[in-house]
Amino acid sequence: MQQVCSKGPYDIILDDGSHVPPHVIFSLFALWPCVKEGGIYIIEDLETSYWDSGNQVYGYKLEGTGFGASPEHSVAEKLKQLIDVLVRSKTDYEDPELPLSVLPGDEEICEISFGRNLVALRKCRLEQQTDRPKHVYFGQSFNRTQIRKWLEWARSSNPQGYSKKESG
């Protein structure tokens, strides 16, 4: 993965790898930094996250997959966590020790688009990254304890090597 990144950054990365959900999640974590500003990261063949455990794909046995699988075994569930952090600029949650982040660099995600059996994540252009509201609208308030618990749970399903501190 490092070798692939060293040849970037890329306008588009299309993940059409092993289709094994933990592999796909690892690839996203490893390759997201290699996407250019304004670029797109596409994951296709999301259906393997929903296949029952024990099925095989390209010689790999699926484990922990199926409807209701945990985010460490389901690309779809991990992506749902990323949707939750997209609201960060609309919250009053700030904690330097535990920022509202699941994937290293997820603050650069401007859009997540789901299609039939695929998803596309678009990285913000520089002006989009800096043109973000710095305050909460409508006086909203969020339960910090609940957010902290959710973040700890969400990050516990990250690939090995992507610790809590690296996700912020």
Secondary structure, DSSP 8 states (H G I E B T S, - for coil): -HHHHHT--EEEEEE-S---HHHHHHHHHHHGGGEEEEEEEEEE-GGGGTS-TT-EETTEE--S-STT--TTT-HHHHHHHHHHHTTGGGS----TTS-S-SSTTGGGEEEEEEETTEEEEEE--HHHHH----S-GGG----HHHHHHHHHHHHHTS-TT--TGGG-
